[in-house]
Amino acid sequence: MKKLILLLNDYPSTGKSTLARCFSQYLHRYGASHQLKTLVEETEPDDDAHLIDASRLTPRALLEMLQESPLTILEIATGQADFFGRFYTNHALETMLEEAGISLTVVLPVTSEMESFDSVIEAAEIYSDHAEYLIAHLVTSSYEDDDKVWDRSYAARVMDMFEAVELHIPEVGFQIEHELHARHLDLADVLQDAELQAALGKDYTKWHERVLGQVESARQYLFGEAFRPTLRPRLVEKKTRVRAHAV
């Protein structure tokens, strides 16, 4: 069965691009065939091939794209989640995906800002029980307080009903943030450039391995049968905070 991983949250700076690229790098490590796409408001035909123009999206075009790879990571750019939700509903995509043998996992990155939880509730209403859910927490230095804000929220209770899995993405650290600011970059930029990764040194390497350790802990849930590794790289083992909730 093929797999679509939908990564969305219309609240800005929740880490969608960073997480999408970390998923892709994890799959590259295992030689697992996949594609990474980003749905944006508008793009030119000669722009980056991984960009999808929302104004030109059709159900047929989407299905053809999903058939190109056993595993598709589709990042929905900030501001496009409402559009894709309407597109999904209006074209009965749950039926189309089911008939095509494509399972859906919706990944929702959140921060300690309660406004970032709104997209979680909206996604549950749109995709309902036609999808599995994963909540990715962007952990900050005030981690314990952040965790409590989520745990007490209505969004968390909704995700409990859908037996959502949680990932806790570690804090990137002051030194790396300082380096990124000095270079006018963000983590998503770095994750696309091996030279930049090397320039950030061991602090970045440690952070990256911890993130990939989190992905490893949820590998079966995230990628399912579509995960067909051809390589066996050695990942650094780290303690994880993945939690599966059941009613």
Helices and strands as residue ranges (DSSP letters): E 2-7, H 16-29, E 35-40, E 51-53, G 54-56, H 59-66, E 71-76, H 81-90, H 93-99, E 102-110, G 114-117, H 118-127, G 128-130, E 132-138, H 143-151, H 154-161, E 165-169, H 174-182, H 187-190, H 194-217, H 219-223, G 224-226, E 243-244
